[in-house]
Amino acid sequence: MKVHPKKLTKKQTIETLDTLYTAAGSLRGRNAMKSFLRDLLTSGERIMLGRRILIARRILKGKGYDAIKAELKVGVTTISKVHRWLEDQMPGYEKAIKGMEDEFKARGKRFEQNKGFARLKRNYPLHFLLFPWPKGFNPKQKPAKDRS
């Protein structure tokens, strides 16, 4: 049932938004938030919100409207709306984007740490049972001093 926000009383609006903010604020972790938003919003609404955050991120990085328009295939009106929200001194976007950037940096560090053989050694400490011979060692080849 769709209700236009202007048809709600101030008290109903406050109660509705307080419920939403409290529910979202009670969640801990990316997976919990992901499940909540997936259950709460349609696919289109989630995409729309995500794209607004992408636009805000690019504006904060100093990209111009034309570059954002070409890159994300969005209209100038959408870009200017997000830009206006950023200029209104509402810290919500900036806090979310800063937190997101910090999370992406942490993920990058974790990814770098988990690359290659070091990750295998960490995840499989008994890996020597699978690969018992040192690199370059051939157990079927006789040692050099015994060769005739």
Buried (B, 14 or more C-beta within 10 A) or exposed (E): EEEEEEEBEEEEEEEEEEEEEEEEEEBEEEEEEEEBBEEEEEEEEBEEEEBBBBBBBBBBEEBEBEEBBEEBEBEEEBBEEBBEBBEEEEEEBEEEBEEEEEEEEEEEEEEEEEEEEEEEEEEEEEEEEEEEEEEEEEEEEEEEEEEE
